Amino acid sequence: MQIFKDRVILITGANRGIGRSLVKTLLEHDVKKIYATYRDLKQMPSFNDDRVVPLPLDITNSSDIAKTIIDTSDTEILINNAGVLSSGTILEGDLNGMNYDMQVNYFGTINMMRAYSPILVKNRPARIINIVSIAAYSPLPTIAGYAASKAALFSATQSVRIELAKKGITVHAVNPGAIGTDMNKGSDWVMPTPDSVAIRILQQIALENLDIIPDEIGQNMYNAWKEDPSKLAKIFSDIYHM
Ligand SMILES: NC(=O)c1ccc[n+]([C@@H]2O[C@H](COP(=O)([O-])OP(=O)(O)OC[C@H]3O[C@@H](n4cnc5c(N)ncnc54)[C@H](OP(=O)(O)O)[C@@H]3O)[C@@H](O)[C@H]2O)c1
């Protein structure tokens, strides 16, 4: 994929799940450097590749971001992958969990976009790739706080896309359905591996698609929503009442 050749990429939450798979896949495409950021060094896998520069970064911590920026001012592609999920309904879910999802998924990603936009403008043409969720289209009641945080992030992604378009920065929204990562531990759904999804995400970016649904479960949900938003709401309502 030419689009990634010789590019400098920063990815959040690179130690596991989709983030780790994105690093592995990007390394196969002649990238120049990947800043692979993590919260806990002990959880950081070795990618056995000198192009990977591991850096500590919690996206909710502004001093972490300020420190990281100093060493990563050549970033050309920012992948906002880090995310958390708290279960629970609106009426009975833990409010602390809902607040945490919002702090990480929405405000944390906004922190990163605000901090890195000047750098990306300087290094343009550049890209921001936000990993959102299909739950941004229609809420799933069992993970209502998470869905709200991702709906907010989807909205912010669409806004910033317009804000940055004239400055040479392309903003992509990736809205997966269900992927076989720790986030879905315990689920009995048959889900694609993060490695297979990472390939599909990067292929869609290479095609310059702005809104990307990289998996079949997500695509089926999106198709239902496109036909009529109430159809996706019904799918999620049925899941809730199973
Ligand atoms: N799996 C799915 O079905 C699915 C579907 C739609 C969207 N997504 C989205 O895809 C992204 C990746 O999820 P995943 O499935 O790969 O989940 P995962 O395996 O649970 O990985 C989440 C990653 O985010 C990191 N992280 C969490 N909070 C962070 C913070 N404050 N600062 C920096 N890093 C932080 C985690 O770091 P630690 O290891 O330190 O916790 C971990 O590396 C998330 O945004 C998620 O919402 C996933």
The ligand as an ORCA input file, in Angstrom:
! r2SCAN-3c Opt
* xyz 0 1
  N     -13.255     -5.086     19.695
  C     -14.347     -4.604     19.143
  O     -15.325     -5.327     18.906
  C     -14.448     -3.157     18.772
  C     -15.559     -2.747     18.028
  C     -15.679     -1.402     17.691
  C     -14.706     -0.495     18.067
  N     -13.630     -0.933     18.800
  C     -12.638      0.065     19.186
  O     -11.361     -0.328     18.744
  C     -10.363      0.261     19.568
  C      -9.390     -0.827     20.010
  O     -10.117     -1.757     20.804
  P      -9.698     -3.282     20.971
  O     -10.863     -4.090     20.574
  O      -8.385     -3.535     20.359
  O      -9.644     -3.332     22.567
  P      -8.531     -3.794     23.601
  O      -7.892     -5.049     23.171
  O      -9.243     -3.733     24.909
  O      -7.419     -2.626     23.527
  C      -7.684     -1.344     23.975
  C      -6.381     -0.568     23.900
  O      -6.630      0.786     24.314
  C      -5.666      1.131     25.302
  N      -6.139      2.179     26.195
  C      -7.243      2.194     26.964
  N      -7.332      3.347     27.648
  C      -6.269      4.090     27.272
  C      -5.790      5.378     27.630
  N      -6.423      6.162     28.525
  N      -4.648      5.842     27.044
  C      -3.981      5.078     26.163
  N      -4.360      3.829     25.809
  C      -5.491      3.354     26.361
  C      -5.418     -0.175     26.046
  O      -4.240     -0.078     26.826
  P      -4.024     -1.014     28.153
  O      -3.518     -2.334     27.654
  O      -3.041     -0.255     28.952
  O      -5.356     -1.130     28.820
  C      -5.312     -1.123     24.863
  O      -4.044     -1.019     24.276
  C     -11.108      0.911     20.742
  O     -11.254      2.281     20.511
  C     -12.475      0.228     20.687
  O     -13.488      1.004     21.262
  C     -13.466     -2.234     19.155
*
